[in-house]
Amino acid sequence: MDTQRALKAIMAAANISSRQLGECMGITPQSAANKIYNGVNRITDLIKIADACNADVIIRTNDGLEIPLTVSDESGKRENV
């Protein structure tokens, strides 16, 4: 599944429109729609979209290690993993 379809599916499951997504992200509805249409090119945007849709972004390694990424992780504080 391509990114656009995946994001639309997540938004549909959460019953959230691009207008609502824009409000959650602090951008215009048109900018939110453009992010969906053109694809997300920043992990922070993907995390914000997932948060708005009550979903999670998780990095899972081949050996099963899971690292969840959240909006609070993007507050500017970085940790070494």
C-alpha positions as a Markdown table, in Angstrom:
| # | Residue | x | y | z |
|---|---|---|---|---|
| 1 | Met | 0.0 | 0.0 | 0.0 |
| 2 | Asp | 1.4 | 3.4 | -0.9 |
| 3 | Thr | 1.7 | 6.2 | 1.7 |
| 4 | Gln | -1.2 | 8.2 | 0.3 |
| 5 | Arg | -3.6 | 5.2 | 0.6 |
| 6 | Ala | -2.3 | 4.3 | 4.0 |
| 7 | Leu | -2.8 | 7.8 | 5.4 |
| 8 | Lys | -6.3 | 8.0 | 3.9 |
| 9 | Ala | -7.1 | 4.6 | 5.4 |
| 10 | Ile | -5.9 | 5.8 | 8.8 |
| 11 | Met | -7.9 | 9.0 | 8.5 |
| 12 | Ala | -11.0 | 7.1 | 7.4 |
| 13 | Ala | -10.7 | 4.7 | 10.4 |
| 14 | Ala | -10.4 | 7.6 | 12.7 |
| 15 | Asn | -13.2 | 9.5 | 10.9 |
| 16 | Ile | -11.1 | 12.6 | 10.5 |
| 17 | Ser | -11.2 | 15.0 | 7.6 |
| 18 | Ser | -8.3 | 17.0 | 6.2 |
| 19 | Arg | -9.9 | 20.1 | 7.8 |
| 20 | Gln | -9.7 | 18.4 | 11.2 |
| 21 | Leu | -6.2 | 17.1 | 10.5 |
| 22 | Gly | -5.1 | 20.6 | 9.6 |
| 23 | Glu | -6.5 | 22.0 | 12.9 |
| 24 | Cys | -4.6 | 19.2 | 14.8 |
| 25 | Met | -1.4 | 19.9 | 13.0 |
| 26 | Gly | -1.7 | 23.7 | 13.1 |
| 27 | Ile | -1.8 | 24.1 | 9.3 |
| 28 | Thr | -4.5 | 24.9 | 6.8 |
| 29 | Pro | -6.9 | 22.2 | 5.6 |
| 30 | Gln | -5.3 | 22.7 | 2.1 |
| 31 | Ser | -1.8 | 22.1 | 3.5 |
| 32 | Ala | -3.0 | 19.0 | 5.3 |
| 33 | Ala | -4.6 | 17.7 | 2.1 |
| 34 | Asn | -1.4 | 18.4 | 0.2 |
| 35 | Lys | 0.6 | 16.4 | 2.7 |
| 36 | Ile | -1.7 | 13.4 | 2.1 |
| 37 | Tyr | -1.7 | 13.8 | -1.6 |
| 38 | Asn | 2.0 | 14.5 | -2.1 |
| 39 | Gly | 3.2 | 12.2 | 0.6 |
| 40 | Val | 4.7 | 12.9 | 4.0 |
| 41 | Asn | 8.4 | 13.7 | 3.7 |
| 42 | Arg | 9.1 | 14.4 | 7.4 |
| 43 | Ile | 8.8 | 11.9 | 10.2 |
| 44 | Thr | 7.5 | 14.6 | 12.5 |
| 45 | Asp | 4.5 | 15.2 | 10.1 |
| 46 | Leu | 3.8 | 11.4 | 10.1 |
| 47 | Ile | 3.9 | 11.4 | 13.9 |
| 48 | Lys | 1.5 | 14.3 | 14.1 |
| 49 | Ile | -0.9 | 12.7 | 11.6 |
| 50 | Ala | -0.8 | 9.4 | 13.5 |
| 51 | Asp | -1.4 | 11.3 | 16.8 |
| 52 | Ala | -4.4 | 13.2 | 15.3 |
| 53 | Cys | -5.9 | 9.9 | 14.2 |
| 54 | Asn | -5.2 | 8.2 | 17.5 |
| 55 | Ala | -2.7 | 5.9 | 15.9 |
| 56 | Asp | 0.9 | 5.0 | 16.6 |
| 57 | Val | 4.2 | 5.2 | 14.7 |
| 58 | Ile | 6.5 | 2.3 | 15.7 |
| 59 | Ile | 9.9 | 1.3 | 14.4 |
| 60 | Arg | 10.2 | -2.5 | 14.6 |
| 61 | Thr | 13.5 | -4.2 | 14.0 |
| 62 | Asn | 13.9 | -7.7 | 12.5 |
| 63 | Asp | 14.7 | -9.1 | 16.0 |
| 64 | Gly | 11.5 | -7.7 | 17.4 |
| 65 | Leu | 12.6 | -4.5 | 19.2 |
| 66 | Glu | 9.9 | -1.9 | 19.0 |
| 67 | Ile | 10.6 | 1.8 | 19.4 |
| 68 | Pro | 7.4 | 3.9 | 19.5 |
| 69 | Leu | 7.6 | 7.5 | 18.3 |
| 70 | Thr | 5.3 | 10.1 | 19.8 |
| 71 | Val | 4.6 | 13.8 | 19.5 |
| 72 | Ser | 6.3 | 14.3 | 22.9 |
| 73 | Asp | 9.5 | 12.8 | 21.4 |
| 74 | Glu | 9.6 | 15.6 | 18.9 |
| 75 | Ser | 9.7 | 18.4 | 21.6 |
| 76 | Gly | 13.3 | 19.0 | 20.7 |
| 77 | Lys | 14.9 | 16.8 | 23.4 |
| 78 | Arg | 16.9 | 14.0 | 21.9 |
| 79 | Glu | 18.0 | 10.8 | 23.6 |
| 80 | Asn | 20.7 | 8.4 | 22.5 |
| 81 | Val | 19.2 | 5.0 | 22.0 |
